[in-house]
Amino acid sequence: MIQDLLIITIFPACMAFAAAMDLITMTVPNRIPLILVVGFACLAPLIGLSLPEIGIQTAAAIGALVIGFGMFAMGWIGGGDAKLFAATVLWLDPQSLLVYVMFSGILGGALTLLLLAYRSYPLPPAMMSQAWVSRLHHPQEGVPYGIALAAGGLIAYSGTPFMAALGT
């Protein structure tokens, strides 16, 4: 029962918190990927993932971290997004990983287009008093890509061994 509660709480809560924080502050706090890594390390053996399966998922996460930091170095995403990407990949088996990358890319593109449209219109004066709304509207700010990463992660999570282990 506690295992089931952890399965339906840790990953989804971290994804929701990461998306909210990125929207409001344009940062993903380091504690979110850290919680995801520790949560995976605790839950993976409990749901019966074998050492080779854990190794494959860990190798994929390390690869994702390298790719993420390459994208960060190019200025395409923030450092928090790179860490969130890698920590999310850790929770995903190979089939779910493909779903994650596909949906995160599609949702990230849609988010970018929506944000560009939002920024092309003047901000109503009543909304200018909200610092996060004003910052999000500023054309020099980036895209809070953690929202797309979190949404893609939540979509992909439904097909993971963690969700399959619920109730067993």
C-alpha positions in Angstrom: 0.0 0.0 0.0 2.8 2.5 0.8 4.6 1.4 -2.3 1.5 2.2 -4.4 1.2 5.6 -2.7 4.8 6.3 -3.5 4.3 5.2 -7.1 1.4 7.6 -7.6 2.9 10.4 -5.7 6.7 10.9 -6.2 7.0 11.1 -10.0 3.7 12.9 -10.7 4.1 15.4 -7.8 7.7 16.2 -9.0 6.5 16.7 -12.6 3.6 19.0 -11.5 5.9 21.0 -9.2 8.6 21.3 -11.8 6.1 22.6 -14.4 4.6 25.1 -11.9 8.0 26.4 -10.8 9.3 26.8 -14.3 6.1 28.7 -15.3 6.3 31.0 -12.3 10.1 31.4 -11.8 11.6 30.2 -15.1 13.7 27.8 -13.1 13.5 24.2 -12.1 14.9 23.8 -8.5 17.7 21.2 -8.1 15.7 19.4 -5.4 13.2 18.1 -8.0 15.7 16.0 -10.0 17.3 15.0 -6.7 14.0 13.7 -5.4 13.4 11.9 -8.6 16.8 10.2 -8.5 16.4 9.1 -4.9 12.8 8.1 -5.4 13.8 5.9 -8.4 16.7 4.3 -6.4 14.2 3.4 -3.6 11.3 2.3 -5.7 12.9 0.5 -8.6 14.0 -2.6 -6.5 10.6 -2.6 -4.7 8.7 -3.0 -7.9 10.9 -5.8 -9.1 13.2 -4.1 -11.6 16.2 -6.3 -12.2 19.8 -4.9 -12.0 20.1 -5.0 -15.8 16.9 -3.0 -16.2 18.0 -0.5 -13.6 21.3 -0.3 -15.4 19.7 0.3 -18.8 17.5 3.1 -17.3 20.5 4.6 -15.5 22.6 4.5 -18.7 19.7 6.2 -20.6 19.5 8.9 -17.9 23.3 9.5 -18.1 23.0 9.8 -21.9 20.0 12.2 -21.4 22.1 14.3 -19.1 24.9 14.6 -21.6 22.4 15.5 -24.3 20.7 17.9 -22.0 23.9 19.7 -21.0 24.9 19.9 -24.7 21.6 21.6 -25.4 22.2 23.9 -22.4 25.6 24.8 -23.7 24.0 25.7 -27.0 21.6 28.0 -25.1 18.6 26.0 -26.2 17.3 25.0 -22.7 18.1 25.9 -19.1 20.3 23.8 -16.8 17.3 22.9 -14.7 15.5 21.6 -17.8 18.6 19.4 -18.6 18.6 18.0 -15.1 14.8 17.4 -15.2 15.1 15.7 -18.5 17.7 13.3 -17.3 16.0 12.5 -14.0 12.7 11.9 -15.8 14.4 9.5 -18.3 15.6 7.5 -15.3 12.0 6.6 -14.5 11.2 5.4 -18.0 11.7 2.1 -19.7 12.8 2.1 -23.4 9.2 2.0 -24.7 8.1 4.9 -22.4 11.3 6.9 -23.3 10.2 7.1 -26.9 6.8 8.3 -25.9 8.4 10.9 -23.6 10.7 12.3 -26.2 8.0 12.5 -28.8 5.4 14.2 -26.6 7.9 16.5 -24.9 9.1 17.7 -28.3 5.5 18.2 -29.7 4.4 19.9 -26.5 7.5 22.0 -26.3 7.0 23.2 -29.9 3.3 24.0 -29.2 4.3 25.8 -26.0 6.9 27.9 -27.9 4.4 28.9 -30.5 1.8 29.7 -27.9 4.3 31.8 -26.0 5.4 33.6 -29.2 1.8 34.5 -29.9 1.3 35.6 -26.3 4.3 37.9 -26.5 3.1 39.4 -29.8 0.2 41.1 -28.0 0.4 43.9 -25.5 0.1 42.8 -21.9 -3.0 44.3 -20.2 -2.0 46.8 -17.5 -3.8 44.7 -14.8 -1.5 41.8 -15.5 1.7 43.8 -15.5 1.7 43.9 -11.7 2.2 40.1 -11.6 6.0 39.7 -11.9 5.9 36.2 -13.4 3.3 37.1 -16.0 5.3 40.1 -17.0 8.5 38.0 -17.1 6.8 35.4 -19.2 5.7 38.1 -21.6 9.1 39.6 -22.0 10.5 38.8 -25.5 14.1 38.4 -24.2 13.1 35.6 -21.8 13.3 32.0 -22.8 10.7 29.3 -22.9 9.8 27.5 -19.6 10.5 24.2 -21.3 10.1 22.3 -18.0 6.4 22.5 -18.6 6.7 20.4 -21.8 9.1 18.1 -20.1 6.8 17.6 -17.2 3.7 17.1 -19.4 5.6 14.6 -21.6 6.8 12.8 -18.5 3.3 12.4 -17.1 2.0 11.1 -20.4 4.8 8.6 -20.7 4.6 7.5 -17.0 1.4 5.7 -17.5 3.2 3.0 -19.6 6.1 2.5 -17.2 6.8 -0.6 -15.0 6.0 1.6 -12.0 2.4 2.1 -13.1 2.2 -1.6 -14.1 3.3 -2.5 -10.5 0.3 -0.7 -8.9 -1.9 -3.1 -7.0 0.4 -6.1 -7.4 
